[in-house]
Amino acid sequence: MIDVWNERVKPNDKVLHLGDFAFKNGYKIAQRLNGDITLLVGNHDKKEHIRFYKKQGWSIIDKITLNIPKPHIIFNSIKKSFTKEILSNKLLACLVCDIDNKRVMFSHFPIFDDNPYDKKYSDITSVLEYIFEESKCDMNIHGHTHSHGAKEPFCKSACLELNDFDFIDKIV
């Protein structure tokens, strides 16, 4: 997989990884990968791993990031609608931006997640759903689901297992 990554990704290419980069000691392969890599933190990305990624020059997204016009309006609405405790969760990370005339939310967790295993993340997915709707997003590209995707047509899993172990490099 390292060779495939480095064949596809040149040293200055921007890569957004949607979390759960590696398990156990697999995180150390980060030093062998090409690209200007940003990691949106997932539930399996441990503090030790994140410190290592930062040393490799990776950028880390571990909070709500709105790269859209007038983000303060949405932030104010979020603050009024959810408690500080919920909003301080490091797993509540997302990036909302405009790409090819579409507003896209990138997140580790899919919005509208109905997997019973993920009930413990319902506070996070509630906030993500709220941000998706308030930001008027067209689609959600997410990680987390590994071998199954979300049911909604506007949700696309970026998990390698669901994409023939290939990157998503175009917004369809």
C-alpha positions as CSV (number, residue, x, y, z in Angstrom):
1,M,0.0,0.0,0.0
2,I,2.9,2.4,0.7
3,D,4.2,1.9,-2.9
4,V,0.7,2.5,-4.3
5,W,0.3,5.6,-2.2
6,N,3.7,7.0,-3.3
7,E,3.0,6.2,-7.0
8,R,-0.3,8.2,-6.8
9,V,0.8,11.0,-4.5
10,K,3.7,13.3,-5.4
11,P,5.6,15.1,-2.6
12,N,3.6,18.3,-2.9
13,D,0.2,16.8,-3.6
14,K,-2.4,17.7,-0.9
15,V,-4.1,14.7,0.7
16,L,-7.0,14.8,3.2
17,H,-7.2,11.7,5.2
18,L,-10.5,11.2,7.1
19,G,-9.2,9.4,10.1
20,D,-8.3,6.0,11.5
21,F,-5.1,6.2,9.6
22,A,-3.5,3.2,11.2
23,F,-3.9,0.8,14.1
24,K,-1.4,-0.2,16.7
25,N,2.2,0.5,15.4
26,G,1.1,1.0,11.8
27,Y,1.1,4.8,12.3
28,K,4.9,4.8,11.9
29,I,4.6,4.3,8.1
30,A,3.5,7.9,8.0
31,Q,7.2,8.9,7.7
32,R,7.4,7.0,4.4
33,L,4.5,8.6,2.6
34,N,4.5,11.3,0.0
35,G,2.2,14.3,0.1
36,D,1.2,17.4,2.0
37,I,-1.1,15.4,4.4
38,T,-3.9,16.6,6.5
39,L,-5.5,14.2,9.0
40,L,-9.1,14.8,10.1
41,V,-8.9,12.9,13.5
42,G,-10.9,9.7,13.8
43,N,-11.8,7.6,16.8
44,H,-8.8,5.2,16.4
45,D,-6.2,8.0,16.0
46,K,-4.4,8.0,19.4
47,K,-2.6,11.0,20.9
48,E,0.7,9.2,20.5
49,H,0.0,8.7,16.8
50,I,-1.1,12.3,16.3
51,R,2.1,13.6,17.9
52,F,4.1,11.4,15.5
53,Y,2.1,12.7,12.5
54,K,2.7,16.3,13.5
55,K,6.5,15.6,13.7
56,Q,6.2,14.3,10.1
57,G,4.7,17.7,9.1
58,W,1.1,16.6,8.8
59,S,-1.6,19.1,9.6
60,I,-4.3,17.9,12.0
61,I,-8.0,18.9,12.0
62,D,-9.5,18.1,15.4
63,K,-12.3,20.7,15.5
64,I,-15.1,22.1,13.4
65,T,-13.5,23.9,10.5
66,L,-15.7,26.0,8.2
67,N,-13.9,27.3,5.1
68,I,-17.1,29.0,3.7
69,P,-18.4,32.5,3.6
70,K,-19.7,33.9,7.0
71,P,-18.7,30.9,9.1
72,H,-19.3,33.0,12.3
73,I,-23.1,32.8,11.7
74,I,-23.0,29.0,11.8
75,F,-20.6,28.9,14.7
76,N,-22.9,31.2,16.7
77,S,-25.9,28.9,15.9
78,I,-23.9,25.8,16.9
79,K,-22.9,27.4,20.2
80,K,-26.5,28.2,21.0
81,S,-27.8,24.7,20.1
82,F,-25.2,22.4,21.8
83,T,-23.5,22.3,25.2
84,K,-19.8,23.2,25.6
85,E,-19.2,19.6,26.8
86,I,-20.4,18.2,23.4
87,L,-18.6,20.8,21.4
88,S,-15.3,20.2,23.2
89,N,-15.1,16.6,22.0
90,K,-11.9,16.1,19.9
91,L,-13.8,13.7,17.7
92,L,-16.1,16.4,16.6
93,A,-13.9,17.3,13.7
94,C,-15.1,18.3,10.2
95,L,-14.1,20.5,7.3
96,V,-16.8,22.2,5.3
97,C,-15.7,23.8,2.0
98,D,-16.8,24.6,-1.5
99,I,-15.4,22.4,-4.3
100,D,-16.6,22.4,-7.9
101,N,-19.8,24.4,-7.1
102,K,-20.7,21.9,-4.3
103,R,-20.6,22.5,-0.6
104,V,-18.9,19.4,0.9
105,M,-18.6,18.3,4.5
106,F,-15.6,16.1,5.1
107,S,-15.9,14.2,8.4
108,H,-14.7,11.1,10.1
109,F,-18.2,10.0,11.1
110,P,-20.9,9.9,8.5
111,I,-23.9,12.1,9.2
112,F,-27.2,10.2,9.8
113,D,-25.2,7.1,10.9
114,D,-27.7,4.3,11.8
115,N,-25.1,1.6,12.8
116,P,-26.1,0.3,16.3
117,Y,-22.4,0.1,17.2
118,D,-22.1,3.9,16.7
119,K,-24.8,4.9,19.1
120,K,-22.1,6.0,21.5
121,Y,-21.2,8.7,18.9
122,S,-24.7,10.0,18.6
123,D,-23.9,13.4,20.2
124,I,-21.1,13.9,17.5
125,T,-23.3,12.8,14.6
126,S,-26.1,15.1,15.9
127,V,-23.8,18.1,15.7
128,L,-22.4,17.0,12.3
129,E,-26.0,16.7,11.0
130,Y,-26.8,20.2,12.3
131,I,-23.6,21.7,10.7
132,F,-24.4,19.9,7.4
133,E,-27.9,21.3,7.3
134,E,-27.0,24.8,8.6
135,S,-24.1,25.1,6.1
136,K,-26.4,23.9,3.3
137,C,-24.0,21.2,2.3
138,D,-24.6,19.1,-0.8
139,M,-22.6,16.1,0.3
140,N,-20.8,14.4,3.1
141,I,-17.6,12.5,2.4
142,H,-16.6,10.5,5.4
143,G,-14.4,7.8,6.9
144,H,-15.2,5.5,9.9
145,T,-17.5,2.9,8.3
146,H,-14.7,0.7,7.0
147,S,-16.6,-2.1,5.2
148,H,-20.0,-0.5,5.0
149,G,-21.2,2.9,3.8
150,A,-24.0,5.3,4.7
151,K,-27.3,4.7,3.1
152,E,-28.0,8.3,2.0
153,P,-27.1,9.2,-1.6
154,F,-25.4,12.4,-0.5
155,C,-23.0,10.5,1.7
156,K,-19.8,8.9,0.2
157,S,-17.5,6.8,2.2
158,A,-13.8,7.4,1.6
159,C,-12.9,4.1,3.3
160,L,-10.4,2.2,1.2
161,E,-12.3,-1.1,1.8
162,L,-15.3,0.4,-0.1
163,N,-13.3,2.0,-2.9
164,D,-11.1,-0.8,-4.3
165,F,-8.3,0.4,-2.0
166,D,-8.1,3.6,-4.1
167,F,-8.3,7.3,-3.3
168,I,-11.4,9.5,-4.0
169,D,-9.9,12.2,-6.1
170,K,-12.9,13.7,-7.7
171,I,-16.2,15.0,-6.3
172,V,-18.9,13.4,-8.4
